[in-house]
Structure formats: C-alpha cells, structure tokens
C-alpha cells in the first residue's frame, strides 16, 4: 500500500495492514505467563532468563466468542457479600485414604486439581484407579491425550478394574471434550494431560504457553459453573516444576506433586497448594502389581534400623501437614584432608546444617571445623521444618564422639543462634506418635513438654538450652 494511501486510511478510521501483521506476533514467558511485544533475554515480570517464547497473537474477541458458543458462559450479575449463601463444603471420599488426606478430606465439587510428577511415577495409574473406584457412585469421565483407548484398557486390566463401565475419551480438543462432558454430565473428570490439550481459538501448537493457559482456563470455567471435580495431569520440567506457564498453578485450586526416589517402590504425594485443606500435607503409597496401595503406617517404613544402637543415628519426629512422622537422621563425621571441609546434607538444608555446627561450637565448645560432616534423612524424605535441628546436632555429636544415642530415644526441637531450644508446633502429637511406636524417652523443648499424665508410656525431658540437651544424653 502506498504511504499516502495508508495515512489516508488511518485518518479515515481504517487499519494499517502492515501494523496489523506486526502485531500478530507476541512473546510469552514460560515461567510466569507474562506477555511481551518483542523478545528479550530476561522476562521483565519475573526476572527469569531465556523463558520468552514466540506465540502467534489472536484477536481479543476470538476467545470470548468461542467460550460463549460453548454454552457455559457465567453470569456477571453483582451480589452483596452478606446475601451470598455460605454452603457447607461437602466432601466425597475417594476410597484412597492417603489421597483423601492430601486433598483435605476428599473431593470438593467444582474444584480443579493439578497433579504433577516425573514420567512413569504413577500419575495416570492413580487417577484411573480413583475413577474406577468411585464411578459406581460418582459418574466419571477419563480423557486421555497421550494414550490410545486400548492402552488405558490394558492398564485398567492390570489394576483389576477391566470390567468397569467408566467412559473413556481419546481427544485433545478442549471444545470437543467439553461438548462430550456437557452431554455426559460427569461429577469427576480427568484430563491426561493438560500439555496435550488445544483450543481452536488459538493457532499455536499444543503444549505452547498460550494453548496451555487458554485450555486450562476453559476447563476451570467449566468446573466452576457445573460443579464438576476436574483433575489435570501436568508434565514436569528437568528442574522438577510443572511445565507450562507459572500462572497454571495459580488458576487451579490444588497443586499436588508426586515424588519418589529412583528404584523405590514408595510414592509420596505432597500438596503444595490447597484452597480446601492444609498445605504440605503428605500421602504415601506403595506401588504394587495391582496399582498403588495407601500406606497406613508410614513411620514403620522410615524406621528400618539396626537391631543394635550405632553412632551417628538419631530418631526425630517431623510433621508433614497434620501428620507426625518418625524418621531417622544419620550423620557421619570424619577427619578432613581438604583445606575446606565438606558439609553435605541430603534431605535437609545444607546451609542450616552449617549454621547448627557453628552454634554447637560457640555455645558448647565442640569444634568440627577440621571435620567432614555428612547428614542424611533416611528413606528419601525431605525435612523442611526447623524441628530437625536438635536431632541433626545430636546425630553429628554421636558420630564425632563415637557414642550411640540410645535406641529407644527420640528428639525434636528448633535450635536458635543463642543456643536456646525453641518450641515447635504440635509437640504433644509428636510425643504420642513416638510413644505409639515404643520409644521410652523423648528430649523435647521445655515449652512442648505436656502436662503430667497427658502421654503414657514415655519419659519426656524438657530442655531450654543446647547444653541441657547434651547433659541429658
């Protein structure tokens, strides 16, 4: 178009086709989902590097028109807060006690749950097992975008649920899936996986930032307006985060992560976000030939110890969500031949371990500056709370002095920089868990010591300073 004609067209209220062509390309951040008109090495919104990817732009009306055409557009009427009915949040048990625990008690109508984990860890197996168990009472629907229907049927046969009348759908287009769901009206629906879904409102490829975000938005809108419980399976990146835009985790109600050590038969499912329950809740499953089985007594798994006391071992009572859990903390202290002795922590924060060793030197006069210190939490559990401080120091001191901690003792407590022992949440529940497993003595913060007679079968020693804990040993 000649320049004069283009200017005349703009003055007359028209559009410049050259500018329209340029505006059709946008860039999205794969970390936070922020939009940018041009590529840059660093995202201006979240500060991450090399996360901007190109995605074709779309007219702003296309998404709105398509969503209303689906027949599930919501109302926009305003309503005062005091006139909104406060309905009791009913929960539906799944039949898998550990999954119920992580979800906060069961399934919530209209909730959207995102389940992520490494390939082959058991995400599809768990959700297929869930739907087969509840389909008789809760009409369900399983949508697969990665496998054929025969592959899903083979998995159900291995789980012993091959004769279940669960509806299956192998499709990846969101509009077609929602049309089927509106006819079937399921109460629970699984989408495996969200990275394979696409919508015809966008021209980008499935798995792109724009497709994942728009597909998830439509599924969330459908769940909220129909009361359907939706499970989204999400792939994870090499860093362990769920693939796609970071905004995906903000759109859903619950984010669950499936974890496992390589070669282990146990699977840990952890809630990192839950609008209907406690976060950091932990569920434990065992992978068997017939599917995932809930582990009712996880403390017994992590306490497979030597029959005789050995130096460098101490049992602590950690807490995952609302559950107290007994785990073994091991430490190995050995002479270092390096100018900078190593500090290695597995399952713990390495910087906090170094800080605790400095507190031990400053307030108890025990120096390990020329020693290599290795600390490990047995069983692949990662302890993030400060209640493990006292157990770490006692295990390290036990290895350093070559004197074992008694086999029937348990410890927990936070250690401050001034050498004080601070209380931790749920102290009485932790002591009860230790007494249930046969421990006879507990070294705990003085503020966590229960009243007389509150816990039977275990002697509780309350300490206020780190030196008092060492004297108690």
C-alpha positions in Angstrom: 0.0 0.0 0.0 1.4 3.5 -0.9 2.4 5.6 2.1 -0.1 8.3 1.3 -3.0 5.8 0.9 -2.1 4.2 4.3 -2.1 7.5 6.1 -5.4 8.5 4.5 -6.9 5.1 5.5 -5.8 5.7 9.1 -7.2 9.2 9.2 -10.5 7.8 7.9 -10.7 5.3 10.8 -9.3 2.3 9.0 -6.5 -0.1 10.0 -3.0 -0.3 8.7 -2.4 -3.9 7.4 1.3 -3.5 7.9 0.9 -2.7 11.6 -1.7 -5.5 12.0 0.7 -8.0 10.6 3.4 -7.0 13.0 1.1 -7.1 16.0 0.2 -10.8 15.2 3.4 -12.0 16.9 3.8 -11.9 20.7 6.1 -13.4 23.2 5.1 -15.2 26.4 7.2 -16.1 29.5 7.1 -19.8 30.1 7.7 -19.2 33.8 5.1 -16.6 34.7 3.0 -16.2 31.5 3.7 -12.5 31.1 3.3 -11.1 27.6 5.9 -9.1 25.8 5.7 -7.4 22.3 9.2 -8.4 21.5 11.8 -11.0 22.5 14.2 -10.3 25.4 16.7 -12.4 27.2 15.2 -11.7 30.6 11.5 -11.6 31.5 10.6 -8.1 32.8 7.9 -9.5 35.1 9.6 -12.4 36.9 13.3 -11.8 36.1 13.9 -15.3 34.7 16.3 -15.7 31.8 15.7 -17.3 28.4 12.0 -18.0 29.1 10.3 -15.9 26.4 8.9 -17.9 23.5 7.1 -16.8 20.4 3.4 -17.4 20.1 1.1 -16.0 17.4 -1.3 -13.4 18.6 -5.1 -13.7 18.4 -7.9 -11.2 18.1 -9.1 -10.4 21.6 -12.7 -11.3 20.7 -12.0 -14.8 19.4 -11.6 -16.4 22.9 -14.7 -14.7 24.2 -16.8 -15.6 21.3 -15.7 -19.2 21.4 -16.3 -19.5 25.1 -19.9 -18.2 24.9 -20.6 -20.5 22.0 -19.8 -23.4 24.2 -22.9 -22.7 26.3 -21.2 -22.4 29.7 -20.5 -18.7 30.0 -21.2 -17.4 33.5 -23.3 -14.6 34.8 -21.9 -11.2 35.5 -24.6 -10.0 38.0 -23.3 -8.3 41.1 -24.4 -9.6 44.6 -23.6 -8.2 48.0 -21.4 -10.3 50.2 -23.9 -10.6 53.0 -26.5 -12.0 50.6 -24.3 -14.9 49.4 -25.3 -18.2 50.9 -22.5 -19.9 52.8 -23.0 -23.5 51.7 -21.2 -26.2 53.7 -18.4 -27.7 51.7 -19.3 -31.3 51.2 -16.5 -33.8 50.5 -16.7 -37.1 48.7 -14.3 -39.8 49.9 -12.2 -41.3 47.1 -11.6 -44.7 48.7 -7.9 -43.9 48.9 -7.2 -42.7 52.4 -3.8 -41.2 51.6 -5.3 -39.2 48.7 -8.1 -38.0 50.9 -5.6 -36.8 53.4 -3.7 -34.8 50.9 -6.9 -33.3 49.4 -8.1 -32.2 52.8 -10.7 -34.9 53.4 -12.0 -35.9 49.9 -13.2 -34.4 46.6 -14.8 -31.0 46.6 -17.4 -30.3 43.9 -16.2 -27.8 41.3 -12.5 -28.0 42.4 -9.7 -28.2 39.9 -6.7 -30.3 41.0 -3.3 -30.3 39.2 -1.2 -33.4 39.6 2.5 -33.3 38.5 5.3 -35.7 38.7 8.2 -37.4 36.8 7.3 -39.7 33.8 6.3 -43.2 34.8 5.9 -42.3 38.5 2.2 -43.4 38.5 0.1 -40.3 37.9 -2.2 -41.9 35.3 -2.4 -45.1 37.3 -3.5 -43.3 40.5 -6.2 -41.3 38.7 -7.5 -44.2 36.7 -7.6 -46.2 39.9 -9.6 -43.4 41.5 -12.2 -43.2 38.8 -12.7 -46.9 38.7 -13.3 -46.9 42.4 -15.9 -44.1 42.5 -17.6 -44.4 39.1 -20.4 -46.5 40.6 -21.5 -43.7 42.9 -20.0 -40.6 41.1 -20.4 -40.6 37.3 -16.9 -40.1 35.9 -15.0 -39.5 32.7 -11.4 -40.2 31.7 -9.9 -38.1 28.9 -6.5 -39.2 27.5 -4.5 -37.2 25.1 -1.3 -39.3 25.2 -2.5 -42.9 25.0 -5.0 -44.9 23.0 -8.1 -46.4 24.5 -6.7 -49.9 24.3 -3.6 -48.8 26.3 -5.9 -47.3 29.0 -7.9 -50.5 29.0 -4.8 -52.6 29.4 -3.8 -50.6 32.5 -7.3 -50.9 33.9 -7.0 -54.7 33.5 -3.7 -54.7 35.4 -5.5 -52.8 38.2 -8.3 -55.4 38.3 -10.9 -53.0 37.0 -11.2 -54.1 33.4 -14.9 -54.7 33.7 -15.7 -51.1 34.9 -18.1 -49.1 32.7 -16.0 -46.0 33.0 -16.4 -43.7 29.9 -13.2 -43.1 28.1 -12.4 -40.4 25.5 -9.2 -40.1 23.4 -9.2 -36.5 22.3 -7.2 -33.3 22.7 -9.5 -30.5 21.5 -11.0 -28.7 24.5 -14.2 -27.8 22.7 -14.9 -31.4 21.8 -14.1 -32.6 25.3 -16.5 -30.1 26.9 -19.3 -30.9 24.4 -19.0 -34.6 25.5 -18.9 -33.6 29.2 -22.0 -31.5 28.9 -23.9 -34.4 27.5 -22.5 -37.0 29.9 -22.5 -34.6 33.0 -19.8 -36.4 35.0 -19.1 -35.4 38.6 -15.4 -36.2 38.3 -13.3 -35.7 35.1 -9.6 -36.4 34.5 -7.6 -34.7 31.8 -4.4 -36.6 30.9 -2.5 -34.3 30.3 -3.0 -30.6 30.1 0.1 -30.1 27.9 -1.6 -32.1 25.1 -4.8 -30.0 25.1 -5.5 -27.3 22.5 -8.3 -25.0 21.6 -9.4 -23.8 18.1 -9.4 -20.2 19.3 -5.6 -20.1 19.0 -3.3 -21.0 16.1 -0.3 -22.0 18.2 0.8 -25.7 18.7 -0.4 -27.8 21.6 1.9 -27.5 24.6 2.7 -23.9 23.9 2.3 -21.3 26.7 -0.8 -19.8 25.1 -2.5 -23.1 24.5 -1.9 -24.5 28.0 -3.1 -21.3 29.6 -6.3 -21.0 27.5 -7.1 -24.7 27.6 -6.8 -24.7 31.4 -8.8 -21.5 31.7 -11.7 -23.1 29.8 -11.6 -26.3 31.9 -11.5 -24.3 35.1 -14.5 -22.2 33.9 -16.4 -25.4 33.1 -15.6 -26.9 36.5 -16.8 -23.9 38.5 -20.0 -23.5 36.5 -21.1 -27.1 36.5 -19.7 -28.3 39.9 -17.5 -31.0 38.2 -14.3 -32.0 40.0 -11.5 -31.9 37.5 -8.1 -33.4 37.7 -5.4 -32.1 35.4 -2.2 -34.2 34.9 0.9 -32.0 34.3 4.3 -32.8 33.0 7.3 -31.6 34.9 10.5 -29.9 33.6 14.0 -31.1 34.4 14.1 -28.7 37.3 11.0 -30.5 38.8 8.4 -27.7 38.2 5.2 -28.3 36.3 5.7 -27.5 32.7 3.9 -24.5 31.1 3.2 -21.0 32.4 3.5 -20.4 36.1 0.1 -19.0 36.0 -1.3 -22.5 35.6 -0.6 -23.3 39.3 -2.4 -20.0 40.3 -5.5 -20.9 38.3 -6.2 -24.3 40.0 -7.4 -25.0 43.5 -5.0 -27.7 44.5 -1.4 -28.5 43.3 -0.1 -32.0 44.1 3.4 -33.3 43.4 4.2 -37.0 43.0 7.7 -37.8 44.3 9.8 -40.9 44.6 13.4 -42.0 44.9 14.8 -43.8 41.9 14.3 -47.6 42.4 12.0 -47.2 45.4 8.5 -48.7 45.4 7.1 -46.0 47.6 5.5 -42.9 46.2 5.0 -39.6 48.1 2.2 -37.2 47.1 2.6 -33.8 48.5 0.2 -30.8 48.5 1.9 -27.5 47.9 -1.3 -25.6 47.4 -4.7 -26.4 48.7 -7.6 -23.9 48.9 -9.7 -26.5 50.8 -7.2 -28.0 53.2 -3.7 -27.9 54.8 -0.7 -27.4 52.6 2.4 -29.5 52.8 0.2 -32.5 53.6 1.8 -35.8 52.7 0.3 -39.0 51.4 2.3 -42.2 51.0 1.6 -45.0 48.5 3.3 -48.3 47.7 3.5 -49.3 44.0 2.4 -52.9 43.6 1.5 -55.1 40.6 -2.2 -54.2 41.1 -1.7 -50.5 41.5 -1.0 -48.0 44.2 -1.8 -49.0 47.8 -2.1 -46.5 50.6 0.5 -46.9 53.4 -1.4 -46.6 56.7 1.7 -46.6 59.0 4.5 -44.7 57.2 6.7 -44.3 60.3 7.4 -48.0 60.2 8.8 -47.6 56.7 11.4 -45.0 57.6 12.5 -46.7 60.9 14.1 -49.8 59.4 17.2 -49.6 61.7 19.9 -51.8 63.0 19.0 -54.0 65.9 21.8 -52.5 68.0 22.4 -48.8 68.6 25.1 -47.3 66.3 26.9 -44.0 66.5 25.6 -41.2 64.3 21.9 -42.1 64.3 19.0 -40.2 66.0 15.3 -40.5 65.5 13.3 -37.3 65.1 9.5 -36.7 64.9 8.8 -34.4 62.0 5.5 -33.2 60.9 4.1 -33.2 57.3 0.9 -31.2 57.3 -1.2 -32.6 60.2 0.6 -35.9 60.4 3.6 -36.6 62.8 6.2 -38.8 61.1 9.1 -40.6 62.7 12.3 -40.6 60.5 15.9 -41.4 61.2 18.6 -38.8 60.9 22.1 -40.1 60.2 25.3 -38.2 60.4 28.9 -39.2 59.6 31.7 -37.0 60.9 35.3 -37.8 59.8 38.7 -36.2 59.6 39.0 -34.0 56.5 42.1 -33.8 54.3 40.8 -30.7 52.5 41.5 -27.1 53.3 37.7 -26.5 53.3 36.0 -29.5 55.0 32.8 -30.6 53.3 29.3 -30.1 54.6 26.9 -32.4 52.7 23.2 -32.6 53.6 20.6 -34.9 51.9 17.0 -34.2 52.8 17.9 -31.1 54.7 19.0 -27.5 54.1 22.8 -27.6 53.8 23.2 -24.0 54.9 21.2 -24.6 58.1 23.4 -27.7 58.9 26.5 -25.4 58.7 24.8 -22.9 60.9 23.9 -25.5 63.5 27.5 -26.7 63.7 28.6 -23.1 64.4 26.1 -22.9 67.2 27.4 -26.2 68.6 31.0 -24.7 68.6 30.0 -21.3 70.0 27.8 -22.4 72.9 29.1 -25.9 73.7 32.8 -25.7 72.8 32.7 -28.6 70.4 34.6 -27.8 67.2 34.2 -29.6 63.9 36.0 -27.1 61.7 38.5 -29.8 60.6 35.9 -32.5 60.0 33.8 -33.5 57.0 30.2 -33.7 58.1 27.6 -35.7 56.1 23.9 -35.6 57.2 21.2 -37.8 55.6 17.4 -38.3 56.3 16.8 -42.0 55.7 14.1 -43.0 53.2 14.2 -40.1 50.8 12.1 -37.8 53.0 12.9 -34.1 52.8 12.5 -32.3 56.1 12.0 -28.6 55.7 10.9 -27.6 59.2 13.3 -26.5 62.0 12.2 -29.3 64.4 15.0 -31.4 63.0 17.7 -29.1 64.4 18.2 -30.9 67.7 18.3 -34.3 66.0 20.9 -33.2 63.5 23.3 -31.9 66.2 22.8 -35.0 68.4 23.5 -37.3 65.5 26.6 -35.4 64.4 27.9 -35.3 68.0 27.2 -39.0 68.4 29.3 -39.8 65.3 32.0 -37.3 66.4 32.3 -38.9 69.9 31.7 -42.4 68.6 29.0 -42.9 71.2 25.5 -44.1 70.1 22.2 -42.4 71.1 20.1 -45.0 73.0 17.9 -47.0 70.6 14.6 -46.1 72.3 15.1 -42.3 72.4 13.5 -39.7 70.2 14.3 -36.0 69.9 12.9 -32.8 68.2 13.3 -29.1 68.7 14.5 -25.9 67.0 17.9 -24.6 67.9 18.4 -20.8 68.0 21.6 -18.9 67.3 22.0 -18.1 71.0 21.8 -21.8 71.9 18.2 -21.8 73.1 15.8 -24.7 72.3 12.7 -23.2 70.8 9.3 -25.0 70.8 7.7 -26.4 67.6 4.1 -26.8 66.6 2.2 -30.0 67.6 4.6 -31.1 70.3 2.1 -33.3 72.1 1.0 -35.1 68.9 4.7 -35.8 68.1 5.3 -37.3 71.6 2.1 -39.5 71.2 3.4 -40.8 67.9 6.7 -41.7 69.4 5.1 -43.5 72.4 2.9 -45.4 69.9 6.0 -46.9 68.3 7.6 -48.0 71.6 10.0 -45.2 72.3 10.7 -44.7 76.0 12.3 -41.3 76.3 11.9 -38.0 74.4 14.2 -34.9 74.6 12.0 -32.0 73.6 11.8 -28.2 74.1 10.6 -27.3 77.6 7.7 -25.4 76.1 6.5 -28.6 74.3 6.5 -30.7 77.4 3.0 -32.0 78.0 1.2 -31.8 81.3 1.7 -34.7 83.8 -0.1 -37.8 82.7 -1.0 -36.5 79.2 1.1 -39.1 77.4 1.6 -42.5 79.0 4.5 -44.9 78.4 7.2 -42.4 77.6 9.5 -40.2 79.7 9.7 -36.6 78.5 12.7 -34.5 79.2 12.2 -30.8 78.5 15.3 -28.7 77.8 15.8 -24.9 77.3 19.4 -24.8 76.2 21.5 -26.9 73.9 23.9 -27.6 76.7 21.0 -29.1 78.7 20.2 -31.4 75.8 23.8 -32.7 75.7 23.7 -33.2 79.5 20.5 -35.2 79.2 22.4 -37.6 76.9 
